[in-house]
Amino acid sequence: MPVGFLGLGLMGQPMALRLLGSGTPMVAWNRTQAKTAPLREAGAQVAADVATVFARAEIVLAMLADEAALDAVLARNTPQFAGLLAGHTLVHMGTTAPEYSRLLAADITRAGGRYVEAPVSGSRVPAQHGELVAMLAGDPVDVEAVRPLLAPMCRDVILCGDVPAASTMKLAINLYLITAVTGLAEALHFAQQHGLDLHQFAGVLNAGQLASPVARVKSGKVLSGDWSAQAAVADVLKNTDLITAAARASGTASPLLVVCRTLFQETVKLGHSGSDMVAVQHAINARTRSRRGPRFPS
């Protein structure tokens, strides 16, 4: 029986191609059918609708944009929901609020289905190379049934316990990623404003203890002016909203996130919602320009 895959966007398409390339038969669906062409060419069955995916696959992986998209695709809160999920395992690989995931798990269980959280850490390039890190949560039997399917897409899988621990872990990882990339963008801006050679800056960074794949790739994108999205600004802003809501619900201070959220909002307003997250530098640039104007004399 093939594995089902729902959602072939920025991350979903390379993930599905990795899984398909490992020899796993697949039936795939995407709202925009044009994005299914690479999967079809690689040998996947392409379904015309979601019901066909569940009819042909017992385990269905979902890499969808947000909670509303997942609810719509699964026909949640309608009579069709139970018909789709009964006897199936849904593997939720996207990023949503932990409380949403907990409630979705309960609904699927009541419908006679099984649910596994499997959000992934990484962007489009790691997805293309099978270097994502998955966080798994759910019933241990269901988790172990799903775990082998993740190997072609992920270099590591971390077991997090019960739902929604994996979703919460993903938000914690994203908090670090967002603040780190924003800090890198600000450091590059600082170096540029002081006349430093940005290639030398990148050389020092990548030779020292702060070196990382993220720092290397993101600094390289700024130096080359390549704003093509690996993780888009709009998606990062969505993540800041999720983390902010979770922090407020638990009474957790998140001062760095507050600043980053504002900067990403400003980046969207500047017209860079589809650019890579390191394009947050545009918002930092704009602040410097405004402070050099007549209203901000030195």
N, C-alpha and C positions, 0 to 999 in steps of 0.2 A: 504494500500500500504506500502511495507517495505521501510526502509531508506537504502540508499546506503552507503557503506564505502569503500574507496580506500586507500590502504596502511596499511600493518599490520606489521610494523617494531617494533623497540624497544618501541616506544610509542603507535603506532597505534593499535597493537594487544590487550594490556590491556584495552585501551579506548573502542575498539569495543566490547570486552567481557563484560565490565561494561554496555554498552548501551544495548547489547543483553540480559544480565541478568536482566535488568529492565522490560523485557517483550516487548521491541520494536522489531518487526520483521525486519530482516536485510538481504540484499543481499550484499555480500562482494567480493572484488577482491584484489589480490596481485600478483605482477610480479612473485615472487617465490611461486609457488602453495603449497609447503610443509608447509608454514606458515599459510595457511588457515585451516589446520586440527583442531586446537582447536575451531575455529569458527564453523566449520561444526559439530563437536561433541556437541557443545552447542546449535545447532539448527538453525544456519544461513544457508541461501542459499549461495552457493559458485558459483560465475560466472566464466565462462571460459575466458571472455574478458570484457573490459570496456563497450562496447556497450550494453551488457546484463544488466549491472548495471543500466544504464540510461533508458533502456527500461522498467525496473521493478520498479524504484524508482523515485519519483518526487524531493525529497531532497537528495542530495549526499554529504557526508562528505569526505574530502580529507586530509589525514595526510601523505604527501609525503616528500621525503628527501630534495628536493631543487627545484629551478625554472625550471631547465632542465627536471627533472622528471615530474613535473606538466604539462609542455608544451607537453611532449611526451605522457603522459597518456590521456590528453584531445585532442590530435591531433590538437593543436593550430596552426594557420597559414596554415591549410589545409581545403579543403571543408567539411571534416567530423566534424569539430569543431562545426559549427552551428547546424548540425544535432543532435549532442549529447546534446548541451546546451539549445536549444530552448525549452521553457516551463518548464525548470528545475531550481532549486536553487542549486548552488554550495557553499558549506561551506568550506572555505579554513582555515584549522586548523594548518598548518605548519608555519615555519618561513622563510620569504622571504623579499627581499628589499621592502620598502614601495612604491617606484615608480613602481616596477614590479606589485605589487598588484593593484595599481591604474589603470595601463594599462590593466591588466587582467579583472578588473571589467568593464572597458569600452568595451572591446571586447565581454564579455558575454552579456552585455546589448544590444549591436548591434545585437547579434545573437538571441535575443529574450528570454534570460534567466535572472536569478537573481543571485546576488552575495552577500555573507556575509563573512566578515573577522571574524575569531574566533580563533586566536592563543592562546595557553595555556601556562601558567607558571607552571613549575613542571617537575619532571623527572619520571622514570619508576615506582618507588614505590608509589608516590602520584597517578599516573595513575591507578595503580592496586587497590588502595583504594578509588578511586573517590574523591580525594582531590586536583585536579588541580584547577587553577584559570583561567577562560576564559576572554578574552578581545574581545568585540563585536563591529563591525562597519558595517554600511550599511544603506540601506533604513529602516526606523523604522518599516514598515509593515513586511518586510522580516526578520528583526532581531527578532521581536516578534514571528514569526512563527517558527524560529529555536531555540529560547531560551529554551523551555521546553525539547528539546532533549539533552541539555547539562547537565541537572541536575544529571543524574546518573554518569557522568564523573567528574563533577566539584563541589567543595563546595561553589564556589562563581562565579558570572558572573558580569563583570564590563562593562557598556555601555560607549563606547569611542567616539561616534559621527559618522562622515562620514569616508568612506575609504579614505586614508590609516591610520587613527588614531590608529587603533588597532595594526597594524603591527609596527608602530613607537613606541607605548607604549611597545610592546614586546621587541624591541631592547633596550629601556631604562632599562627595568627590567633585561634583560640579561647582560647589562653592569654592573649593580650592582652585580649580581650573580657571574659573571666571576671574577671581581676584589676581591670580598669577599672570594671566594673559593681559589683564588691564594694567598691572604693574609693569610688565614688559613694554607695553605700548607707551606708557608714561616715561619709562627710562630711555627708550629710543627717542622720544620727543625731546627730553631734557638734553640728551647728547647732541641731537641735531641743532637745537637752539643755541648750544654753546660752541658750535663749529667743529665738533669732533667728527672724525671719520667713522661713519656708521659700520663700515666693514671691519674696522679695527675693534669697534665696540662688540660686534658679533664674535670676532675672534677671541677677545678676552672672555666674553660670556661662555662661549662653547669650550674654552680650555679649562675653565674652573669648576668649582663645586656646584655652581648653579646650572651647569649644562644639563640639558634634557632634550628628548625628541621634540617636545612642544616648543621649547625656547628656540631650538635650531630652525624648525619649520616656520614658526611665526615671525621670527626676526628676518628670515630669508624672504618671506612674502612682503614685508614692509620694504626691505632693501630693493626688491625687484618691482615694487608697485603692483604686485599680483594680489588683487582683492577677491579672487574667485573663492567661493565658499567651500570650506571643509566642514565648518560648523557656522551656520549663518547667524548674523546679528539678531534677526527676528527670533530665531530659535533660542538663542542665548538669553534674550530678554524674557521669553516665556519661562525659561528655567529660573531666572532671577525671581520672577513672580511666584513660582512654585516654592522656592527655598524661603522667600520672604514670608509666605503664608504659613509654612511649617514652623518657621522660627517664631512667628507671632503666636501661633497656637500653643506652643510649648513655653512661651516666655523666655526664649533664648535670644541673647543679644547677638546682632550680626552687623556691626558698624561698617566693616569694609564692604559688605554686600550692598548696603544702603547707597554708598557712593558709586559703586559699579552699576547698580540699577539705574541711577540717574544718568550716568554717562552713556549707557546703552540706549536709554530713551532718547537722549539727545542725538545719538548716532542715527537712530531710525528717522528722527525729524529732519536730519540732514540728507536723507535719501539713500542711506546705505543698508537698508534692512536685508537685502539679499547678498551683501558682501560677507566675507569671512569675519569672524569675531574680532580679529586683530584690527579691523577697521574702526574700532572704538578710538583709535588714535585720531580720527577725524574730529571727534568731539573734543578731545584734548587740544588739538590744534586750534579749533574754533574758540576755545576759552582763552588761549594765549592771544589770539588776534583781537578778541574783544577787550582784553585788558590793556592792549597797546593803543586802543582807539582814544578819542578825545575825552570819553567819560572816565577813563582810567589813567590819568596822568601819572608818570613815574615820580 
